[in-house]
Amino acid sequence: MPNGYPWGKKTVANTNPYQSPPNTGVTRHYTWTVTKETCSPDGVNNTCLLINGQFPGPTLEANWGDWFEIEVTNTIEDEGTSIHWHGLLQKQTPWMDGVPGDSQCPIAPGKTFTYRFQADLYGTSWYHSHYSAQYSSGLVGPMVIYGPQNVEYDVDLGPIIISDYYSEYYFVNVEKTLANSASGQAGPPLATNNLINGKTNNGGSIATFNVQSGKSYRMRLINPGSASVQKFSIDGYNFTIFANDFVPIEPYTTDVVTLGVGQRSDILFKATGKPTDSVWMRGFRPPPCGPSAGNELVLAAIFYEDADTSVMPTTQAGPNAYSTYCGNDPLSETVPQYPMTPPEPDVTNQIALNFTSNGTALLWYFNGQTFRIDYNDPMLLETKLGNADQFPAIRNAHIYDGSINSVRIILENPVPQPHPFHLHGHNFFVLQEGPCSSIPGPTPTPQSTYTKPPVSTQKATTASSPSHHTTPKSSPWSTHSVPSSPTTEHSKGWSSTSVSPPPYSPTSTPSSSTPAYSTSPSSTPSNPVYGSTASASSSNSTSTLTSTSSTTSTTTSTPSYSKRDDDADLKPRMWIDNGKRDAAPPNSCWDGSIVNPQNPQRRDTQMLQANSYIVLQWNQDNPGVWPLHCHIAWHLSAGMAYMVVENPEAIEQEMQIPSVMAQTCRDWWAWTGDHVVDQIDDGI
């Protein structure tokens, strides 16, 4: 290996991670089967969606610059599915982003689709279904991409997944989310439990981890939940955060990690205790940060090498373990190790969020426009046909053409609910955050141990409420949405706050027979993933991993597309954001200040607090159709997505989309020809 590593001489400090990832010539192969079956992580049977029978799903591993090839077979009899690879840029393969109705048609029941894409960033992430809210029922798993290190440690302890849990199948919770607002039954689903690596002390078995006194450990923290902010802590210990999402940062020390849905943090834990010690690891869902029915605390046990594993720890929670502050750490703390200065933006859009009824259900709106996808008509493929300016308004598509080099978004949330915002295809700069209330509601108060940067107190102007529409009986969506069943027109298309901690304590005694967390990998491939022999694997086995030498070409034959004409009359509904008009209200909560303007925080998911704003910016270096959305499953189901159509000229003229994408749509159209697609939400 050049310089002893698969990525050669590339380091955190000397390499722009968004340009020219290494080409290792290695492909990592996985074979997955998606099933609908019973699982019971909290001791109560529930209907779950699983990959290879595992909960959570198998761990994906690769080196930076490797390629993944993942064959996914959908055996769910009455639903499509798709898999999204959270945080990866997909610069060479935007059609592999895994969003149904955007980058692909869903994988039809009984059909198989093979995802092939490069591990173009490195660090810790996760994958999940992006079909409706399927991932809430278990269709999730961790992803580890080994790359340059910015801290030294002895052992990679592997993924630690802290997630909320719901005792009902995801579709039931989507129905609750979209219940008729006049019926008195509408309301957000309530999380019923909390899990660490799919286990809980609240009715199930407990997760355990083994450490050795004097060693240091990398912990890869992931929140793949449906709605809840998580507070991670280890009793009596501080630790060092050295990466957020896929971005290595200047290390800093804390005693609690805050993770919104979709976020990850890599931390350094030093095992400074005695060989006989044991200690609690805690995951806490602050009730103000996500609707809850109880069981907010989950415990996992850390056992030192000579500890009695038949006796559970008796340690006490630290002072910030039960903080109810919903925001991330201050932007002044989270400084990327590879510095990048955002340019002056070509376009600045101010977007006011609103939560209001459309006459049938409560939906989320961006400047007065909500969102719904059409599974049968992927937006990327339509953009390839030159139809980006013909999307119906319900797609909430916004064109940022090839003349635009950088886009700035001011997201204003005058609503008393927080939102973890995620952008596909990019790591955005997070320039500023602060209060923004135009309706009554509490202003978030940070933990007393943190100092927030100065922010503006200027008030926001919200967009006017949308007009009401007549809606179909079975759906809250307005009638101008495109139907999701196939029509004859397809033949014309492309047929080819700081508070005193509550008295939380273990509510049940874990079984003494619980096996210890394994410290050996499940398998060692002939061409090993760098660092994998030092990582611990959970009690869930991973899928078989093999390596083969491969070229990096992902293009087979390019299908012959022809333009659709069935939506041509909808062209005037398209809003084009090209810098030639004011696309938002004239007043802003933001005062123009930027935290660390020469090197602001970058990541792919950021908490937007209740009654607050955030300012995001990204460089237009990745043509595609990229969702910007809240990662609370129920908010997204209710229309909380803004579709970024980036450089449609390059998509139409230069992008070579392989023919398998059209075949996947033909399979889906065939299935929907004689099956009803029960799409009651926005679809993603």
C-alpha positions as CSV (number, residue, x, y, z in Angstrom):
1,M,0.0,0.0,0.0
2,P,1.3,3.5,-0.8
3,N,2.5,5.1,2.5
4,G,1.1,2.1,4.3
5,Y,-2.6,3.1,3.9
6,P,-5.1,2.4,1.2
7,W,-5.6,6.2,0.8
8,G,-1.9,6.7,0.4
9,K,-0.4,10.1,1.5
10,K,-3.8,11.8,2.0
11,T,-4.3,13.0,5.6
12,V,-7.0,15.0,7.4
13,A,-4.8,18.2,7.3
14,N,-3.5,18.0,3.7
15,T,-6.5,16.8,1.7
16,N,-9.7,18.5,0.6
17,P,-12.2,15.6,1.2
18,Y,-14.6,16.9,-1.4
19,Q,-12.2,16.6,-4.3
20,S,-10.6,13.5,-5.8
21,P,-11.2,10.7,-3.3
22,P,-8.6,7.9,-3.5
23,N,-9.2,5.1,-6.0
24,T,-8.3,1.8,-4.3
25,G,-9.6,-0.4,-7.0
26,V,-11.5,-2.5,-4.5
27,T,-15.2,-3.3,-4.4
28,R,-16.9,-4.5,-1.2
29,H,-19.8,-6.8,-2.0
30,Y,-22.9,-7.3,0.2
31,T,-26.0,-9.3,-0.5
32,W,-29.1,-8.2,1.4
33,T,-32.7,-9.5,1.7
34,V,-35.3,-7.1,3.1
35,T,-38.1,-8.9,5.0
36,K,-41.2,-8.1,7.1
37,E,-41.2,-10.1,10.2
38,T,-41.6,-10.1,14.0
39,C,-39.0,-8.6,16.3
40,S,-39.1,-7.7,20.0
41,P,-36.1,-5.6,21.2
42,D,-38.1,-4.4,24.2
43,G,-39.6,-7.8,24.9
44,V,-42.9,-7.1,23.1
45,N,-43.6,-8.5,19.7
46,N,-43.7,-5.9,16.9
47,T,-43.8,-5.9,13.1
48,C,-40.4,-5.0,11.8
49,L,-38.6,-4.5,8.5
50,L,-35.2,-6.2,8.7
51,I,-32.1,-6.8,6.5
52,N,-30.9,-10.4,6.6
53,G,-33.0,-10.9,9.7
54,Q,-30.9,-8.4,11.8
55,F,-31.9,-5.6,14.0
56,P,-30.3,-3.1,13.6
57,G,-29.1,-4.0,10.1
58,P,-25.6,-5.4,9.2
59,T,-22.6,-3.1,9.4
60,L,-21.2,-1.8,6.1
61,E,-17.4,-1.5,6.1
62,A,-15.0,-0.1,3.6
63,N,-11.9,2.0,3.2
64,W,-12.0,5.5,1.9
65,G,-12.0,5.2,-1.9
66,D,-13.4,1.7,-2.1
67,W,-16.6,1.0,-4.0
68,F,-19.7,-0.6,-2.5
69,E,-21.8,-3.1,-4.4
70,I,-24.9,-4.0,-2.5
71,E,-27.5,-6.3,-3.9
72,V,-30.9,-5.6,-2.3
73,T,-33.9,-8.0,-2.7
74,N,-37.3,-6.7,-1.6
75,T,-39.5,-9.5,-0.2
76,I,-42.0,-7.2,1.4
77,E,-45.2,-8.3,-0.3
78,D,-47.2,-5.1,-0.3
79,E,-44.6,-2.3,-0.3
80,G,-41.7,-1.0,-2.4
81,T,-38.4,0.0,-0.7
82,S,-35.1,1.8,-1.3
83,I,-31.9,2.4,0.7
84,H,-30.2,5.8,1.2
85,W,-26.5,6.0,2.2
86,H,-26.7,8.9,4.6
87,G,-24.0,11.6,4.2
88,L,-22.2,10.2,1.1
89,L,-21.9,12.7,-1.7
90,Q,-22.6,10.4,-4.6
91,K,-20.7,12.7,-6.9
92,Q,-20.1,10.1,-9.5
93,T,-23.4,8.2,-9.0
94,P,-26.3,10.6,-8.0
95,W,-28.8,8.0,-9.2
96,M,-27.6,5.7,-6.4
97,D,-28.7,8.1,-3.6
98,G,-31.6,5.8,-2.8
99,V,-34.6,8.2,-2.6
100,P,-37.7,6.8,-4.3
101,G,-39.4,9.2,-6.7
102,D,-36.2,11.4,-6.7
103,S,-33.2,9.4,-7.8
104,Q,-35.0,6.1,-8.6
105,C,-38.2,4.2,-8.7
106,P,-38.8,2.0,-5.6
107,I,-37.6,-1.6,-5.7
108,A,-40.8,-3.5,-6.4
109,P,-41.9,-6.4,-4.3
110,G,-40.0,-9.6,-5.4
111,K,-37.4,-7.6,-7.3
112,T,-33.7,-7.0,-6.8
113,F,-31.6,-3.9,-7.3
114,T,-27.9,-3.5,-7.0
115,Y,-26.5,-0.3,-5.6
116,R,-23.0,0.6,-6.7
117,F,-21.3,3.7,-5.4
118,Q,-17.9,4.9,-4.0
119,A,-17.1,5.5,-0.3
120,D,-16.3,9.1,-1.2
121,L,-16.0,10.4,2.4
122,Y,-14.6,8.7,5.5
123,G,-15.8,8.3,9.1
124,T,-19.0,7.1,10.7
125,S,-22.5,7.1,9.2
126,W,-25.6,5.0,8.6
127,Y,-28.0,3.8,5.9
128,H,-31.7,3.6,6.0
129,S,-34.8,3.1,3.9
130,H,-36.1,6.3,2.3
131,Y,-39.4,4.8,1.3
132,S,-42.0,6.7,3.5
133,A,-41.0,6.1,7.1
134,Q,-40.0,2.5,6.8
135,Y,-36.7,3.0,8.6
136,S,-38.7,3.6,11.8
137,S,-39.6,-0.1,11.8
138,G,-35.9,-1.3,11.7
139,L,-34.7,-0.8,8.2
140,V,-31.4,0.9,9.3
141,G,-27.8,0.0,10.0
142,P,-24.4,1.5,10.6
143,M,-21.7,2.4,8.0
144,V,-18.0,2.7,8.8
145,I,-15.6,4.0,6.3
146,Y,-12.0,3.9,7.5
147,G,-9.7,6.8,6.5
148,P,-7.1,9.2,7.9
149,Q,-7.1,9.7,11.6
150,N,-6.9,13.0,13.5
151,V,-6.4,11.5,17.0
152,E,-4.6,8.4,18.2
153,Y,-6.4,5.5,20.0
154,D,-5.8,1.9,20.8
155,V,-9.1,0.2,19.9
156,D,-12.0,1.1,17.5
157,L,-15.0,-0.1,19.6
158,G,-17.2,0.3,16.5
159,P,-20.7,1.8,16.1
160,I,-22.8,2.7,19.1
161,I,-26.3,3.2,17.9
162,I,-28.6,5.3,20.2
163,S,-32.2,5.3,18.9
164,D,-35.7,5.9,19.9
165,Y,-38.2,3.0,19.4
166,Y,-41.9,2.8,18.6
167,S,-44.1,-0.1,19.6
168,E,-46.2,0.0,16.4
169,Y,-45.5,-0.5,12.8
170,Y,-44.3,2.6,11.0
171,F,-47.5,2.9,8.8
172,V,-49.7,3.1,11.9
173,N,-47.6,6.1,13.1
174,V,-47.8,7.7,9.7
175,E,-51.6,7.4,9.9
176,K,-51.5,9.1,13.3
177,T,-49.3,11.9,11.9
178,L,-51.7,12.6,9.1
179,A,-55.0,12.0,10.8
180,N,-57.7,14.5,10.0
181,S,-56.9,17.6,12.1
182,A,-60.6,18.1,12.8
183,S,-61.1,14.6,14.1
184,G,-59.3,15.2,17.4
185,Q,-57.1,12.2,16.8
186,A,-54.2,13.9,15.0
187,G,-51.0,14.2,16.9
188,P,-47.4,13.1,16.7
189,P,-46.5,9.5,17.4
190,L,-44.9,8.9,20.8
191,A,-41.6,7.1,21.2
192,T,-42.1,4.2,23.7
193,N,-38.5,3.2,24.4
194,N,-34.9,3.9,23.8
195,L,-32.2,1.5,22.5
196,I,-28.5,1.2,22.4
197,N,-27.4,-1.2,19.5
198,G,-30.9,-2.5,19.3
199,K,-31.1,-3.4,23.0
200,T,-32.7,-1.8,26.1
201,N,-32.8,-2.4,29.9
202,N,-36.5,-1.4,29.6
203,G,-38.0,-4.8,29.0
204,G,-35.3,-6.3,26.8
205,S,-31.7,-7.4,27.1
206,I,-28.9,-4.9,27.8
207,A,-26.0,-4.0,25.6
208,T,-22.6,-4.5,27.1
209,F,-19.1,-3.3,26.1
210,N,-15.7,-4.6,27.3
211,V,-12.7,-2.3,27.9
212,Q,-9.2,-2.7,29.3
213,S,-7.8,-0.3,31.9
214,G,-5.3,2.1,30.4
215,K,-6.4,1.8,26.8
216,S,-8.1,4.5,24.7
217,Y,-11.2,3.7,22.6
218,R,-12.9,5.2,19.5
219,M,-16.6,5.2,19.9
220,R,-18.7,5.8,16.7
221,L,-22.0,7.4,18.0
222,I,-25.0,7.3,15.7
223,N,-28.6,8.6,16.1
224,P,-30.7,6.8,13.5
225,G,-33.9,7.5,15.3
226,S,-37.3,8.6,14.0
227,A,-37.8,11.8,16.0
228,S,-35.7,12.1,19.2
229,V,-32.7,14.1,20.2
230,Q,-30.3,11.8,22.1
231,K,-27.9,12.7,25.0
232,F,-25.0,10.3,25.3
233,S,-22.9,10.1,28.5
234,I,-20.7,7.8,30.5
235,D,-21.0,8.1,34.3
236,G,-18.0,9.9,35.8
237,Y,-16.1,10.4,32.5
238,N,-15.3,13.1,30.1
239,F,-14.4,12.3,26.5
240,T,-13.1,14.0,23.4
241,I,-15.2,14.7,20.3
242,F,-13.0,14.7,17.2
243,A,-15.5,14.3,14.3
244,N,-19.1,15.3,13.6
245,D,-20.8,13.5,10.8
246,F,-18.2,12.9,8.1
247,V,-16.1,16.0,9.2
248,P,-13.0,15.7,11.4
249,I,-12.9,18.6,13.8
250,E,-10.4,20.2,16.3
251,P,-10.8,17.9,19.3
252,Y,-12.6,19.3,22.4
253,T,-13.7,17.8,25.7
254,T,-17.2,17.4,27.1
255,D,-19.2,15.1,29.3
256,V,-22.3,14.8,27.1
257,V,-22.8,14.4,23.4
258,T,-26.0,15.8,21.7
259,L,-27.2,14.0,18.6
260,G,-30.1,15.0,16.5
261,V,-31.6,12.4,14.2
262,G,-29.2,11.6,11.5
263,Q,-26.2,13.0,13.3
264,R,-23.0,11.2,14.3
265,S,-20.1,12.0,16.5
266,D,-16.8,10.1,16.9
267,I,-15.4,10.3,20.4
268,L,-12.3,9.3,22.2
269,F,-12.9,7.5,25.5
270,K,-10.0,6.8,27.9
271,A,-10.5,3.8,30.2
272,T,-8.9,5.3,33.3
273,G,-10.7,3.1,35.8
274,K,-9.5,0.1,37.8
275,P,-9.5,-3.3,36.2
276,T,-12.5,-4.3,38.4
277,D,-14.7,-1.3,37.5
278,S,-18.0,-1.3,35.7
279,V,-19.9,1.8,34.6
280,W,-23.1,2.8,33.0
281,M,-23.3,4.3,29.5
282,R,-26.5,6.3,29.1
283,G,-28.7,7.4,26.2
284,F,-31.4,9.9,27.2
285,R,-34.3,11.3,25.1
286,P,-35.1,14.8,26.5
287,P,-38.9,14.9,26.4
288,P,-39.0,18.6,25.2
289,C,-37.0,17.6,22.2
290,G,-39.3,14.8,20.9
291,P,-42.7,13.4,21.8
292,S,-42.4,10.6,24.3
293,A,-44.6,8.0,26.1
294,G,-41.8,7.2,28.6
295,N,-38.7,5.0,28.9
296,E,-36.6,8.0,27.9
297,L,-33.4,6.5,29.5
298,V,-31.5,3.5,28.1
299,L,-28.5,2.0,29.9
300,A,-25.7,-0.1,28.6
301,A,-22.9,-1.6,30.8
302,I,-19.2,-1.0,30.3
303,F,-17.1,-3.7,32.0
304,Y,-13.4,-3.5,32.6
305,E,-11.3,-6.6,32.2
306,D,-11.6,-8.0,35.7
307,A,-15.2,-6.7,36.5
308,D,-17.9,-9.1,37.7
309,T,-20.2,-9.2,34.6
310,S,-23.0,-10.9,36.6
311,V,-23.4,-7.6,38.7
312,M,-24.6,-4.5,37.0
313,P,-22.9,-1.1,37.5
314,T,-24.0,1.2,40.3
315,T,-22.6,4.4,39.0
316,Q,-24.5,7.7,39.0
317,A,-25.3,10.0,36.2
318,G,-23.2,13.1,35.5
319,P,-24.5,16.7,35.9
320,N,-25.5,17.1,32.2
321,A,-26.6,13.6,31.4
322,Y,-30.3,14.7,31.5
323,S,-30.0,18.1,29.9
324,T,-33.1,19.1,28.1
325,Y,-31.3,21.6,25.7
326,C,-32.2,20.4,22.2
327,G,-29.4,22.1,20.3
328,N,-26.0,21.0,19.2
329,D,-22.8,22.3,20.8
330,P,-21.9,25.9,19.9
331,L,-20.6,26.5,16.5
332,S,-17.5,28.1,18.0
333,E,-16.6,24.7,19.4
334,T,-16.9,22.7,16.3
335,V,-14.1,23.7,14.0
336,P,-13.2,21.5,11.0
337,Q,-9.6,20.4,10.9
338,Y,-9.3,20.9,7.2
339,P,-10.1,24.6,6.8
340,M,-12.4,25.9,4.1
341,T,-13.7,29.4,3.7
342,P,-17.2,29.8,2.1
343,P,-17.3,32.1,-0.8
344,E,-19.8,34.9,-1.2
345,P,-23.0,33.3,-2.3
346,D,-24.6,33.9,-5.7
347,V,-28.0,33.3,-4.2
348,T,-29.4,33.8,-0.7
349,N,-32.9,32.3,0.0
350,Q,-34.8,33.0,3.1
351,I,-37.2,30.2,4.0
352,A,-39.9,30.4,6.7
353,L,-41.3,27.1,8.0
354,N,-44.9,26.8,8.8
355,F,-47.1,24.0,10.3
356,T,-50.7,24.4,9.3
357,S,-53.7,22.5,8.0
358,N,-54.4,22.2,4.3
359,G,-58.1,21.5,5.2
360,T,-57.5,17.8,5.9
361,A,-54.4,17.4,7.9
362,L,-51.6,19.4,9.5
363,L,-48.7,19.7,7.0
364,W,-45.3,21.4,7.0
365,Y,-44.6,24.2,4.5
366,F,-41.6,26.1,3.1
367,N,-42.6,29.6,2.3
368,G,-46.1,28.4,1.8
369,Q,-45.4,25.2,-0.2
370,T,-45.5,21.6,1.0
371,F,-44.1,18.6,-0.7
372,R,-45.1,15.2,-2.1
373,I,-43.1,12.8,-4.3
374,D,-44.4,10.6,-7.2
375,Y,-42.8,7.2,-7.0
376,N,-43.4,6.5,-10.7
377,D,-41.7,9.6,-11.9
378,P,-38.2,10.1,-10.4
379,M,-37.1,13.8,-10.5
380,L,-33.5,13.1,-11.5
381,L,-34.6,11.2,-14.5
382,E,-37.1,13.9,-15.5
383,T,-34.3,16.5,-15.1
384,K,-32.2,14.4,-17.5
385,L,-35.0,14.7,-20.0
386,G,-34.8,18.5,-19.7
387,N,-38.0,18.8,-17.7
388,A,-36.7,20.4,-14.5
389,D,-38.9,23.4,-15.1
390,Q,-42.0,21.4,-15.5
391,F,-42.3,19.8,-12.0
392,P,-45.7,20.4,-10.4
393,A,-45.7,22.7,-7.4
394,I,-46.2,19.8,-5.0
395,R,-42.7,18.6,-5.8
396,N,-41.4,21.8,-4.1
397,A,-38.5,21.8,-6.6
398,H,-36.1,24.8,-6.7
399,I,-33.7,25.2,-9.6
400,Y,-30.1,26.5,-8.9
401,D,-28.6,26.5,-12.4
402,G,-25.1,26.1,-13.5
403,S,-24.3,29.8,-13.2
404,I,-24.7,29.6,-9.5
405,N,-21.5,28.6,-7.6
406,S,-22.7,28.8,-4.0
407,V,-26.1,28.9,-2.3
408,R,-27.0,30.3,1.1
409,I,-30.2,29.4,2.9
410,I,-31.7,31.1,6.0
411,L,-34.0,28.6,7.6
412,E,-36.4,30.3,10.0
413,N,-38.4,28.2,12.4
414,P,-41.0,30.3,14.2
415,V,-42.6,27.1,15.5
416,P,-42.0,25.5,19.0
417,Q,-40.6,22.3,17.6
418,P,-36.9,21.5,16.7
419,H,-35.8,20.0,13.5
420,P,-32.6,18.2,12.5
421,F,-32.0,19.4,8.9
422,H,-30.2,17.2,6.4
423,L,-29.0,17.9,2.9
424,H,-28.3,15.1,0.5
425,G,-25.2,15.3,-1.8
426,H,-23.3,17.9,0.3
427,N,-21.7,18.9,3.5
428,F,-23.0,22.4,4.2
429,F,-21.4,25.2,6.1
430,V,-23.3,26.2,9.2
431,L,-22.7,29.9,9.4
432,Q,-24.9,31.1,12.3
433,E,-27.9,30.2,14.6
434,G,-30.1,32.1,16.9
435,P,-33.6,33.0,18.2
436,C,-36.4,33.6,15.7
437,S,-39.9,33.8,17.1
438,S,-42.9,35.3,15.4
439,I,-45.4,33.2,17.3
440,P,-45.5,32.5,21.1
441,G,-43.1,29.8,22.2
442,P,-40.0,29.2,24.4
443,T,-36.6,30.4,23.2
444,P,-34.1,27.6,23.7
445,T,-31.6,28.1,26.5
446,P,-28.2,26.4,26.2
447,Q,-26.5,24.3,28.9
448,S,-24.9,26.5,31.5
449,T,-21.5,25.0,30.7
450,Y,-21.7,26.4,27.2
451,T,-21.3,30.0,25.9
452,K,-23.3,30.8,22.8
453,P,-22.0,33.3,20.2
454,P,-23.9,36.6,20.0
455,V,-27.0,36.5,17.8
456,S,-29.5,38.8,16.3
457,T,-32.9,39.4,18.0
458,Q,-34.5,40.7,14.9
459,K,-37.9,39.1,14.2
460,A,-38.8,37.1,11.2
461,T,-41.6,37.5,8.8
462,T,-43.4,34.3,8.0
463,A,-44.9,33.3,4.7
464,S,-48.6,33.6,4.3
465,S,-50.6,30.4,5.0
466,P,-51.4,28.3,2.0
467,S,-54.9,28.2,0.6
468,H,-57.0,25.2,1.4
469,H,-57.6,22.6,-1.3
470,T,-60.2,19.9,-1.8
471,T,-58.4,16.6,-1.0
472,P,-59.0,12.9,-1.7
473,K,-60.7,11.0,1.1
474,S,-57.7,8.7,1.6
475,S,-55.0,11.3,1.5
476,P,-54.3,14.7,3.1
477,W,-52.6,15.9,-0.1
478,S,-54.1,18.4,-2.5
479,T,-55.5,17.2,-5.7
480,H,-52.9,18.8,-7.9
481,S,-50.4,16.1,-6.9
482,V,-49.5,13.6,-9.6
483,P,-51.2,10.2,-9.0
484,S,-48.8,7.5,-7.9
485,S,-50.3,4.8,-10.1
486,P,-49.0,4.3,-13.6
487,T,-50.9,5.9,-16.4
488,T,-50.7,5.6,-20.2
489,E,-48.6,8.8,-20.3
490,H,-45.7,6.7,-19.1
491,S,-45.4,5.4,-22.6
492,K,-44.5,8.9,-23.6
493,G,-41.8,9.2,-21.1
494,W,-38.4,7.6,-20.3
495,S,-39.6,4.1,-20.9
496,S,-36.1,3.1,-21.5
497,T,-32.0,24.5,28.8
498,S,-29.9,23.5,32.0
499,V,-32.1,21.7,34.6
500,S,-31.6,19.5,37.6
501,P,-31.4,15.9,36.4
502,P,-34.5,13.9,37.1
503,P,-34.1,10.9,39.4
504,Y,-33.5,8.4,36.6
505,S,-32.3,5.0,37.6
506,P,-32.3,1.5,36.1
507,T,-35.9,0.3,36.1
508,S,-35.1,-3.3,35.7
509,T,-32.2,-5.6,36.5
510,P,-30.5,-6.9,33.4
511,S,-30.0,-10.6,33.0
512,S,-26.7,-11.7,34.3
513,S,-26.5,-14.1,31.3
514,T,-26.3,-11.3,28.8
515,P,-23.2,-12.0,26.7
516,A,-20.4,-9.4,26.7
517,Y,-19.8,-7.2,23.7
518,S,-17.6,-9.0,21.3
519,T,-14.1,-7.6,20.7
520,S,-13.3,-9.6,17.7
521,P,-14.5,-9.0,14.1
522,S,-17.0,-11.4,12.6
523,S,-14.8,-12.1,9.6
524,T,-11.5,-11.0,8.1
525,P,-11.7,-10.6,4.4
526,S,-8.8,-11.5,2.2
527,N,-8.4,-7.8,1.3
528,P,-9.1,-6.4,4.7
529,V,-10.9,-3.2,5.4
530,Y,-8.3,-1.0,7.1
531,G,-8.7,-0.9,10.8
532,S,-11.4,-3.5,10.9
533,T,-9.3,-6.1,12.8
534,A,-9.3,-3.6,15.7
535,S,-13.0,-2.9,15.8
536,A,-15.5,-4.6,18.0
537,S,-18.6,-6.1,16.4
538,S,-22.0,-6.1,18.2
539,S,-23.9,-9.3,18.9
540,N,-25.7,-8.7,15.6
541,S,-23.6,-10.5,12.9
542,T,-22.7,-8.5,9.8
543,S,-23.3,-9.7,6.3
544,T,-20.5,-11.5,4.4
545,L,-17.9,-9.1,3.2
546,T,-15.7,-9.9,0.3
547,S,-13.2,-7.9,-1.8
548,T,-12.4,-8.0,-5.4
549,S,-10.3,-5.9,-7.6
550,S,-12.4,-3.8,-9.8
551,T,-12.4,-0.8,-12.0
552,T,-14.4,2.2,-10.9
553,S,-16.6,2.6,-13.9
554,T,-20.3,2.7,-13.0
555,T,-21.8,3.4,-16.4
556,T,-23.2,0.6,-18.5
557,S,-25.3,1.5,-21.5
558,T,-27.1,4.8,-21.5
559,P,-30.8,4.5,-22.2
560,S,-32.5,6.5,-24.9
561,Y,-34.9,8.9,-23.1
562,S,-37.7,10.8,-24.7
563,K,-39.4,13.8,-23.1
564,R,-42.7,13.5,-21.2
565,D,-45.5,15.7,-22.1
566,D,-48.2,14.8,-19.5
567,D,-47.1,17.5,-17.0
568,A,-46.4,20.2,-19.5
569,D,-49.3,22.3,-18.4
570,L,-47.7,22.6,-14.9
571,K,-44.7,24.6,-16.0
572,P,-45.9,27.9,-14.6
573,R,-46.0,26.4,-11.1
574,M,-42.3,26.1,-11.0
575,W,-40.3,28.5,-8.8
576,I,-36.9,29.2,-10.2
577,D,-34.3,30.5,-7.8
578,N,-31.7,32.0,-10.1
579,G,-30.8,35.2,-8.2
580,K,-33.1,37.4,-10.4
581,R,-35.9,37.7,-7.9
582,D,-36.5,37.9,-4.2
583,A,-37.7,34.4,-3.3
584,A,-38.5,35.0,0.4
585,P,-39.8,37.5,2.9
586,P,-37.7,40.7,3.1
587,N,-37.0,40.7,6.8
588,S,-34.6,38.2,8.5
589,C,-33.9,37.1,12.0
590,W,-30.2,36.8,11.0
591,D,-28.0,39.9,11.6
592,G,-25.4,38.8,9.0
593,S,-22.8,37.6,11.5
594,I,-20.9,34.4,10.9
595,V,-19.2,32.2,13.5
596,N,-15.6,31.3,12.5
597,P,-16.1,33.0,9.0
598,Q,-12.7,31.7,7.7
599,N,-13.6,28.1,8.7
600,P,-17.1,27.6,9.8
601,Q,-18.6,24.2,10.9
602,R,-19.4,21.7,8.1
603,R,-21.6,18.7,8.4
604,D,-24.6,17.1,6.7
605,T,-27.1,17.4,9.5
606,Q,-27.7,20.3,11.9
607,M,-30.2,21.0,14.6
608,L,-32.6,23.9,14.0
609,Q,-34.0,24.6,17.3
610,A,-37.6,25.7,18.2
611,N,-38.3,29.4,17.6
612,S,-34.9,29.7,16.0
613,Y,-33.0,30.1,12.7
614,I,-29.9,28.6,11.1
615,V,-27.9,29.8,8.1
616,L,-26.6,27.1,5.8
617,Q,-24.4,27.4,2.7
618,W,-23.2,24.9,0.1
619,N,-21.1,25.1,-3.0
620,Q,-22.6,23.9,-6.2
621,D,-20.2,21.2,-7.1
622,N,-22.5,18.1,-7.4
623,P,-25.2,18.2,-10.1
624,G,-28.3,16.3,-8.9
625,V,-31.7,16.6,-7.3
626,W,-31.0,16.7,-3.6
627,P,-33.6,16.8,-0.8
628,L,-33.1,19.3,2.0
629,H,-35.4,17.9,4.7
630,C,-36.1,17.6,8.4
631,H,-34.9,14.1,9.5
632,I,-37.8,13.6,12.0
633,A,-39.7,10.9,10.2
634,W,-43.1,12.2,11.0
635,H,-42.2,15.8,9.9
636,L,-40.9,14.5,6.6
637,S,-44.0,12.4,6.1
638,A,-46.0,15.6,6.5
639,G,-44.2,17.3,3.6
640,M,-41.1,18.8,5.2
641,A,-38.8,18.6,2.2
642,Y,-37.3,21.2,-0.2
643,M,-35.9,19.8,-3.4
644,V,-32.6,21.3,-4.7
645,V,-32.3,20.9,-8.4
646,E,-28.6,21.6,-8.8
647,N,-27.2,22.5,-12.2
648,P,-29.9,20.8,-14.4
649,E,-28.0,21.8,-17.5
650,A,-25.2,19.5,-16.5
651,I,-27.6,16.7,-15.7
652,E,-29.3,17.0,-19.1
653,Q,-26.2,17.4,-21.2
654,E,-23.5,15.4,-19.4
655,M,-24.9,12.9,-16.9
656,Q,-24.8,9.3,-18.1
657,I,-27.5,7.5,-16.2
658,P,-27.3,3.7,-16.6
659,S,-30.2,1.9,-18.1
660,V,-30.8,-0.2,-15.0
661,M,-32.6,2.9,-13.5
662,A,-35.2,2.8,-16.3
663,Q,-35.6,-1.0,-15.8
664,T,-36.2,-0.5,-12.1
665,C,-39.0,1.9,-13.0
666,R,-40.5,-0.6,-15.5
667,D,-40.5,-3.2,-12.7
668,W,-42.2,-0.7,-10.4
669,W,-44.8,0.3,-13.1
670,A,-45.6,-3.3,-13.7
671,W,-46.2,-4.0,-10.0
672,T,-48.3,-0.8,-9.5
673,G,-50.4,-1.7,-12.6
674,D,-52.3,-4.2,-10.5
675,H,-51.5,-3.2,-6.9
676,V,-52.6,-0.2,-5.0
677,V,-49.7,1.9,-3.6
678,D,-51.0,3.1,-0.2
679,Q,-49.0,6.4,-0.2
680,I,-50.7,8.5,2.4
681,D,-47.7,10.6,3.2
682,D,-45.2,12.6,1.1
683,G,-43.5,9.3,0.2
684,I,-39.9,9.8,1.5
